[in-house]
Amino acid sequence: MFENLEQIRRRPEPYQFYSTPLLWNDEHISKKMLEVHLDGTVDLASRNHGFIDNSVDWIVSRFGIGPQSKICDFGCGPGLYTSRLASRGARVTGVDFSDRSIEYARNNAKGEKLEIDYVLQDYLEFSMSEEFDLITLIYYDFCPLSSPQRKKLLAIINKHLKRDGALLLDVLSLNHYDKTIEEKSFDYSPRDGFWSADPYYVFRSTFKYEREKVTVDKYSIFEATRSREIYNWLQCYSLESLRSEFAENGFQIVEYYSDVAGAPYDSSSTGIAVVAKKLIE
């Protein structure tokens, strides 16, 4: 038991462990994640549905979305953005590695009679011959990735964007980093909690990394027959550091906002949304 307690308090190296696939593909956790996605009143796995409606309105207006527009949504989840964009006439592709989310998205598109191409794949491995007018990566999906993963993803996006295409994504700002507090907490679930259908204890440890401007929530989960650790890494950015990283990977940030609904940029915001274009030699 002492070793277990030592492991709980142990600070990992930045991005030392990558557990995102477990979060989205565990049979029980993925069910809970989908429930949160579809709860339109909260900002958890997805933003609330009112925000998404406003965001899609802005995207359609800002990028002139119409019947000829080809859009790819990386990390599309259950299709909250893709279905709305397809209903505006766009030709939409959604990419996600959660089998449960893609199954829901496909069934929903069929029910709404929307032609959407859903691809069950990790977008870090995404490859197809098609190029897009717009690629989206929404709700801070860029931040849990390590630097090599982000570099790989930007290369994939660059390859799949048309010459004059645009990338829309959002990240967490340094304000989020500053507001994060290193702390530890403990909880017990007798049945059907978020992490398991069986009884479990969960210890949450939050760590910050000043040099990297990274935070992590480390969840140590103990059940009668197994234990697991899940890490939620978040890279935080200044506008300058984001510009620099994009430039190093073939992109120029041409516009920036506080969110993906087009709210004017506010230096006190906890998020930064950007429109980026490919650097053409």
C-alpha positions as CSV (number, residue, x, y, z in Angstrom):
1,M,0.0,0.0,0.0
2,F,2.8,2.4,0.8
3,E,4.2,2.0,-2.7
4,N,0.8,2.8,-4.1
5,L,0.6,5.9,-2.1
6,E,4.1,6.9,-3.3
7,Q,3.0,6.4,-6.9
8,I,0.0,8.6,-6.4
9,R,2.1,11.5,-5.3
10,R,4.9,10.9,-7.8
11,R,5.3,13.8,-10.3
12,P,5.7,12.5,-13.9
13,E,7.9,14.1,-16.5
14,P,6.0,16.3,-18.9
15,Y,4.1,14.1,-21.4
16,Q,5.8,11.0,-19.9
17,F,2.7,9.0,-20.2
18,Y,0.0,9.1,-22.9
19,S,-3.4,7.7,-21.9
20,T,-5.8,9.5,-24.2
21,P,-6.9,6.4,-26.2
22,L,-7.9,4.7,-22.9
23,L,-10.0,7.7,-22.0
24,W,-12.0,7.5,-25.3
25,N,-12.1,3.8,-26.0
26,D,-12.5,2.1,-22.6
27,E,-16.0,0.4,-22.8
28,H,-17.3,2.1,-19.7
29,I,-15.5,5.5,-19.8
30,S,-16.4,6.0,-23.5
31,K,-20.0,5.6,-22.6
32,K,-19.8,8.2,-19.9
33,M,-17.8,10.5,-22.2
34,L,-20.6,10.2,-24.9
35,E,-23.2,11.1,-22.2
36,V,-21.3,14.2,-21.3
37,H,-20.9,15.1,-25.0
38,L,-24.6,14.9,-25.6
39,D,-25.5,16.9,-22.4
40,G,-26.0,20.2,-24.2
41,T,-26.0,22.2,-20.9
42,V,-22.4,21.8,-19.8
43,D,-18.9,22.6,-21.1
44,L,-17.1,19.3,-20.5
45,A,-16.3,16.8,-23.3
46,S,-17.9,19.4,-25.6
47,R,-19.0,22.9,-25.2
48,N,-22.7,23.6,-24.5
49,H,-24.9,23.3,-27.5
50,G,-25.9,27.0,-27.4
51,F,-22.2,27.9,-27.8
52,I,-21.8,25.3,-30.6
53,D,-24.8,26.8,-32.5
54,N,-23.2,30.3,-32.2
55,S,-19.8,28.9,-33.2
56,V,-21.2,27.2,-36.3
57,D,-23.0,30.4,-37.3
58,W,-19.7,32.3,-37.0
59,I,-17.8,29.6,-39.0
60,V,-20.3,29.7,-41.8
61,S,-20.1,33.4,-42.0
62,R,-16.4,33.8,-41.5
63,F,-15.4,31.1,-44.0
64,G,-18.2,31.5,-46.5
65,I,-19.4,28.0,-46.0
66,G,-21.6,26.7,-48.8
67,P,-22.3,23.7,-51.0
68,Q,-18.8,23.7,-52.5
69,S,-17.0,23.9,-49.1
70,K,-15.0,20.9,-48.1
71,I,-14.5,20.7,-44.3
72,C,-12.7,18.1,-42.1
73,D,-13.3,18.2,-38.4
74,F,-10.4,16.5,-36.5
75,G,-11.6,15.0,-33.2
76,C,-15.2,15.2,-34.3
77,G,-16.6,13.2,-31.4
78,P,-20.3,12.4,-31.9
79,G,-20.7,14.9,-34.7
80,L,-21.9,18.0,-32.9
81,Y,-20.1,20.3,-35.4
82,T,-20.1,18.1,-38.4
83,S,-23.8,17.6,-38.4
84,R,-24.5,21.3,-38.1
85,L,-22.0,22.2,-40.9
86,A,-23.4,19.5,-43.2
87,S,-26.9,20.9,-42.6
88,R,-25.6,24.2,-44.0
89,G,-24.7,22.4,-47.2
90,A,-21.0,21.8,-46.7
91,R,-19.3,18.5,-47.7
92,V,-18.0,17.3,-44.4
93,T,-15.6,14.7,-43.1
94,G,-15.3,13.8,-39.4
95,V,-12.3,12.0,-37.9
96,D,-12.2,10.5,-34.5
97,F,-10.6,7.4,-32.9
98,S,-13.6,6.8,-30.5
99,D,-15.6,3.9,-31.9
100,R,-18.6,4.8,-29.7
101,S,-18.5,8.4,-30.8
102,I,-18.2,7.6,-34.5
103,E,-21.0,5.0,-34.3
104,Y,-23.3,7.6,-32.7
105,A,-22.3,10.2,-35.3
106,R,-23.0,7.8,-38.2
107,N,-26.4,6.8,-36.9
108,N,-27.3,10.4,-36.2
109,A,-26.3,11.5,-39.7
110,K,-28.4,8.7,-41.2
111,G,-31.4,9.7,-39.1
112,E,-31.0,13.3,-40.2
113,K,-30.4,12.3,-43.8
114,L,-27.0,14.0,-43.9
115,E,-24.2,12.8,-46.1
116,I,-21.1,13.0,-43.8
117,D,-18.0,10.9,-44.3
118,Y,-17.0,9.7,-40.8
119,V,-13.5,8.1,-40.5
120,L,-12.7,5.9,-37.5
121,Q,-9.0,6.8,-37.1
122,D,-6.5,8.5,-34.9
123,Y,-6.0,11.9,-36.6
124,L,-2.3,11.5,-35.8
125,E,-2.4,8.7,-38.4
126,F,-4.9,10.4,-40.8
127,S,-4.2,10.1,-44.5
128,M,-6.4,10.4,-47.6
129,S,-6.1,11.9,-51.1
130,E,-8.6,14.6,-50.5
131,E,-7.8,18.2,-49.7
132,F,-10.0,20.6,-47.7
133,D,-11.0,24.2,-47.7
134,L,-11.2,24.2,-43.9
135,I,-9.8,21.9,-41.2
136,T,-11.1,22.3,-37.6
137,L,-9.6,21.1,-34.3
138,I,-12.0,22.4,-31.6
139,Y,-12.2,22.5,-27.8
140,Y,-8.5,22.5,-27.0
141,D,-7.7,19.2,-28.7
142,F,-4.3,20.5,-29.6
143,C,-3.3,20.9,-25.9
144,P,-3.2,17.3,-24.7
145,L,-0.6,16.4,-27.4
146,S,3.2,16.4,-26.8
147,S,5.4,18.6,-28.9
148,P,6.3,15.7,-31.3
149,Q,2.7,14.8,-31.6
150,R,1.7,18.4,-32.4
151,K,4.5,18.6,-35.0
152,K,3.2,15.5,-36.6
153,L,-0.4,16.7,-36.6
154,L,0.4,20.0,-38.1
155,A,2.3,18.2,-40.9
156,I,-0.8,16.1,-41.5
157,I,-3.1,19.1,-41.6
158,N,-0.7,20.9,-43.9
159,K,-0.8,18.0,-46.3
160,H,-4.6,17.9,-46.4
161,L,-5.3,21.6,-46.7
162,K,-5.8,23.3,-50.1
163,R,-3.2,25.9,-51.0
164,D,-5.6,28.7,-49.9
165,G,-7.3,26.6,-47.2
166,A,-7.6,27.5,-43.5
167,L,-7.1,25.8,-40.1
168,L,-9.3,26.8,-37.2
169,L,-8.3,25.6,-33.7
170,D,-8.3,26.8,-30.1
171,V,-5.8,26.4,-27.3
172,L,-5.6,27.2,-23.6
173,S,-3.8,30.4,-22.8
174,L,-1.3,31.2,-20.1
175,N,-4.2,32.6,-18.0
176,H,-5.4,29.0,-17.7
177,Y,-2.0,28.0,-16.6
178,D,-1.8,30.8,-14.0
179,K,-5.2,29.9,-12.6
180,T,-4.4,26.2,-12.2
181,I,-3.5,25.2,-8.7
182,E,-1.4,22.2,-7.7
183,E,-3.6,20.1,-5.5
184,K,-4.7,16.6,-4.6
185,S,-8.2,15.3,-4.0
186,F,-9.8,11.9,-3.3
187,D,-13.2,10.3,-4.1
188,Y,-15.0,7.0,-3.8
189,S,-17.7,5.7,-6.1
190,P,-19.8,2.7,-4.9
191,R,-21.1,1.9,-8.4
192,D,-21.4,3.1,-12.0
193,G,-19.2,6.1,-11.5
194,F,-17.4,7.9,-14.3
195,W,-14.3,5.7,-14.3
196,S,-15.9,2.3,-13.8
197,A,-19.1,0.4,-13.3
198,D,-17.6,-1.3,-10.3
199,P,-16.7,0.4,-6.9
200,Y,-13.5,2.4,-7.1
201,Y,-11.3,4.9,-5.3
202,V,-9.8,7.7,-7.4
203,F,-7.0,10.1,-6.4
204,R,-6.5,13.2,-8.5
205,S,-3.2,15.0,-8.4
206,T,-2.7,18.2,-10.3
207,F,0.9,19.2,-11.3
208,K,2.3,22.3,-13.1
209,Y,5.5,22.6,-15.1
210,E,6.7,26.2,-15.2
211,R,9.3,26.0,-17.9
212,E,7.0,24.2,-20.3
213,K,3.8,25.9,-19.3
214,V,2.1,22.5,-19.0
215,T,-0.4,21.2,-16.5
216,V,-1.5,17.6,-15.9
217,D,-4.4,16.1,-13.9
218,K,-3.2,12.6,-12.9
219,Y,-6.0,10.2,-12.0
220,S,-5.0,7.1,-10.0
221,I,-7.9,4.7,-10.0
222,F,-8.1,1.7,-7.7
223,E,-10.6,-1.1,-8.1
224,A,-10.8,-4.5,-6.4
225,T,-9.1,-6.3,-9.3
226,R,-7.1,-3.6,-11.0
227,S,-5.5,-0.2,-10.9
228,R,-5.0,2.4,-13.6
229,E,-3.5,5.8,-14.2
230,I,-4.9,8.4,-16.6
231,Y,-3.2,11.6,-17.5
232,N,-4.9,14.8,-18.9
233,W,-2.0,16.9,-20.2
234,L,-2.6,20.5,-21.2
235,Q,-0.1,22.7,-23.0
236,C,-0.8,26.4,-22.5
237,Y,0.2,29.2,-24.8
238,S,0.8,32.8,-25.2
239,L,-0.1,34.2,-28.6
240,E,3.6,34.7,-29.3
241,S,4.5,31.1,-28.4
242,L,1.6,29.8,-30.5
243,R,2.7,31.9,-33.5
244,S,6.3,30.6,-33.1
245,E,5.2,27.0,-33.0
246,F,3.0,27.4,-36.0
247,A,5.7,29.2,-38.0
248,E,8.2,26.4,-37.3
249,N,5.6,23.9,-38.7
250,G,4.6,25.7,-41.9
251,F,1.7,27.9,-40.8
252,Q,1.0,31.6,-40.3
253,I,-1.6,32.8,-37.9
254,V,-3.7,35.3,-39.8
255,E,-6.4,36.0,-37.2
256,Y,-6.9,35.4,-33.5
257,Y,-9.9,35.5,-31.2
258,S,-10.9,34.5,-27.6
259,D,-13.0,31.5,-28.9
260,V,-14.2,29.7,-32.0
261,A,-17.4,31.7,-32.0
262,G,-15.4,34.8,-33.1
263,A,-15.3,36.6,-29.8
264,P,-12.8,39.5,-30.0
265,Y,-9.4,38.6,-28.6
266,D,-9.1,39.4,-24.9
267,S,-5.7,39.1,-23.2
268,S,-7.4,38.0,-20.0
269,S,-9.2,35.1,-21.7
270,T,-8.3,31.5,-20.8
271,G,-8.5,30.5,-24.4
272,I,-7.1,31.6,-27.8
273,A,-8.7,30.7,-31.1
274,V,-6.7,31.2,-34.3
275,V,-7.2,31.0,-38.0
276,A,-4.0,29.8,-39.7
277,K,-2.9,29.5,-43.3
278,K,-0.2,27.4,-44.9
279,L,3.2,29.2,-45.5
280,I,3.7,29.0,-49.2
281,E,7.3,29.0,-50.4
